[in-house]
Amino acid sequence: MKDCLWDVPAHFPQMTGDDIHLWRAHLDEAYGNESLITRISADERCRADRLQKPGDRALFVLAHTMLREVLGCYLGLTPSEIMLETGACGKPRLAWQHGSSLQFSLSHSGRLALLGISQRREIGVDVEAAVPHDDLANVAAHFFSPGERTALARVGDTDRSDLFYMLWTRKEACVKAWGKGLQIPLHGFSVLPSTDAWTESPILCPDVDTQTLGYCRSVPVPEGYAAAVAVAGSGSRLSCRHWSAVSLRQR
């Protein structure tokens, strides 16, 4: 898994019930491409305009263009035909009018955007720029489980930031997959990997006594970032692809 290649597909991939598709985009795709803003909705353009930093606006536009382009290719629709809505706790989803079982999760940070797509299974993804932080222990005290705090305290300074962001992205991915928002406290469950970070680890949702989420795993991203995916169920096939701002329909 650590050697997963983020290739640019020559043809759009087909999805079966067991497939989990991850798509990644880089901010460099956005600069100088004026057409991206035309592929998102009016509401998304307003949300982008409210962001203060030009880089944040560009990344938001890039991420939501990727979302609409990719969903459109799966559904055979144009980006403008994609209708989105939010669930009870604010998790975005395809509008019921599409009659589709596709699930998705979108995250962006720094200069990267990450999109996860699944068939029927709830999914969550998270990517974070690993910004240096002087107070990791204090953050961990509020949001990490006792076992996670112990693991963080045992590593040296060099590895502490890597472990922190590995755990943080795994937690965020799980919360997004559960779709319950802040109803689930981050310190209420552990995402420590059972073997290594790249292997599936079963995760127990703290407000469900006998049901596990399925699995959580870290995914390879460029140095200076951390990312993870969490998906309900088991026995899935994960593949990673790079999204280009050149329309997938042109390939």
N, C-alpha and C positions, 0 to 999 in steps of 0.2 A: 504493500500500500504506500509506503514511503516513496517508492519510485513511480508513483502514478504520474502519467504524462498528461499535461494540459494541452492537448493537441487542438488545432483548428480543423474541424471536420470538413472533409471534401463534400459530404452530403449530410443532410440533417438526419440524426439518428432516430430509429424507431424505439418505442418504449413498450415493454411488457409489464405485467403486474409486479414482477420482482425487481425491476430496475430502479435504481436511484441515480439520477443524472445531476451532476454538479457543473455549473457554468461559471467561469471567472472572466472578469474584464478589468482592464487597467486604464487608469485615468488618461494616459497618453492617447487612448483611442478617441477621447472627447475633444481635445484641443484642435481647433481649426476645422472641425466638422460641424458646420452650422445646421445640418439637416437633423441632428439628434433631437433638438428642441421641438421639431415638428412631429415627432413620433410619439410624444407623450400627451396626456390629456391636459385640458385647461386647468383642472384642479392641481395636477402635478406641477404644471408650470408656475402656478401661484405659490405652491409650497417651495419650489426652488427659489423663487424670487425673494422669499422671506429669509433665506439663508444669507448671512452677512459676508462670508468669505467667498471669493470667486472660485477657489478650489473646491469648497464644499458644494457650491451650486453645480459646478461642472460634474462632480462625482455623482450627485443626486440624479442629474439628467441622464448620465451614462447608465447608472444602475437601473433606472426605470425604463429607459429605452431597451436595454437588454431584456428586462422582464417582459415587456410587451412583444418584442420581436420573437423571443423564444416561445412564450405561450402561444403566440399567433401561429408559429410554425407547427407546434404540436396539434393545434386545433384547426388548422387550415384557414386562419383568419388574418386580416391585416392588423397591425398594431392598434389602429384607431377603433377596431371592432371589439377589442378586449374590454370587457366590463368587469370591474372589481368591486367588492364590498368588504365590510369588516364584520367579524363575528362578535359575540356578546362581550368579549374581553379585548376587542380591538385587533384581533389577528386578521390580516388581509387574506382574502380568498377570491376565487373566481365567483362571479355572480351566478345565482341559481339559473338564470336564463340560458346559460351555456350548456346545462345538463351534463357537465363533465365531472369525472372523479379525480381529475388532476389536482394535486396539492402542491403548494410552493412556499418557499421562504426566501427572503431577500435580506442581505446585509451589506453594508459598505463602510469603509473606514480608511483613512489615509488616502491612498491612491488605488485601492482595490475594491472591487464589488464582487460579491459571491451570491449565486442563485442556486437553490436546490429544488428539484422537481421530483415528485413521486406519483405513483398511481394508487389512489385510495388511502395510502398510509400518511398519517400526520408526520410532518417533517419540520425541522428547524435547523437553520444554519447561522453561524456567526463568524465574522472576521474582525480582527482588531489589529490596529497598528500598535506594536509593542513599544509604547512611549516610555522612556525612563521615568520611574516613580520612586520618590524617596521614602514613601510611607506604605510599602506593600503590606507590612505586618498589621497596620491599623485597618487597612481595607479588608484584609483577610479575616480579622477579628470580627468584623461586622457581617461578612457575606459568605465565609467558608465554613464548612463543617469541622468538627474537632479533628477528624482524621486528616483532612486537607491542611489544616493549620499546622499539625504536627509534621506532615510531609514537607511543607514549605520551610519550617524552621530547621529541618535537618540538612537542607542543601546549602552549599556555599553561595556567596554573593553573586558569583558569575552565573550560576544556574537558577537563582531564585526568580529572576524576572521571567525567564523562559517557562518555568513551571507555573508561575502565577498566571501568565496569559494563556497557557495551555488549559489550566483549570477554569479560568474565567470564560473562555470561549465555549468550552464544553457545557458549562452551566447555562450560559445564555442560549445555546442551541437547544438544550433540553426544555427550558422554559418556553421558548418559541414553539417547540413541537407540541407541548402540552396545551398551549393556547389559553392558559388561565391567567396570564399576566402576573401582577404582583400578589395574587392570591397564594402563590407558592414562594415562600422565602428561600433565597439562595442558600442560606446556611442550613436549610432543612434536609438537604440530600447531598450525597457525595458522588463526585464524578472521577475519582481516582481510577486510573486504568487498571484492569485486572491483570494484564500482562505488560504490554507497552502501549504507548499513546495511539499507535496506528492500527491497533486491533480492536474489534468490536468489544465493548464493555456493556453488560446489562445494567440498566439504571432503574431504580425503584422510585416511582412518583410518591412523594411523602403524604399526599392526601388520598391515596388509593391503597388499601391494605394488601391486596393480593395481585395487583396488576402491575407489570413492569412496562416501562416505556418501550422497550425493545433494545435498542443499543445506542451508544454514543461513541464516536471516534474522532480523533484529530485528523486533519487532512493537510497535505503538504502545500505550503504557500511560500513565496519568496522570503528571504531573510529579513527580519524586522517586523514580521507579521505572525499571527497565530490564527488558526481557523478550525472549526469543528462542525460536524453534522450529527444530528440526532433524529432517529426514525423509529416509528412504531413497528412492531413485528420483527420477524427474523428471516434469515435465508435470502437476503436481498443481494443484488449485484450492483456495486458502486462503480461509476465511471466518471472521469473528470475531463472537461473540455474547455477550451478558451473561446470566448465570444469575440468576434471582430465587429467593429462598427459598420463594415461593409455588409449590407443586408444578406442574411442567410438565404433569402429567396433568389439571390443572384448566382448561387452555386449550383 
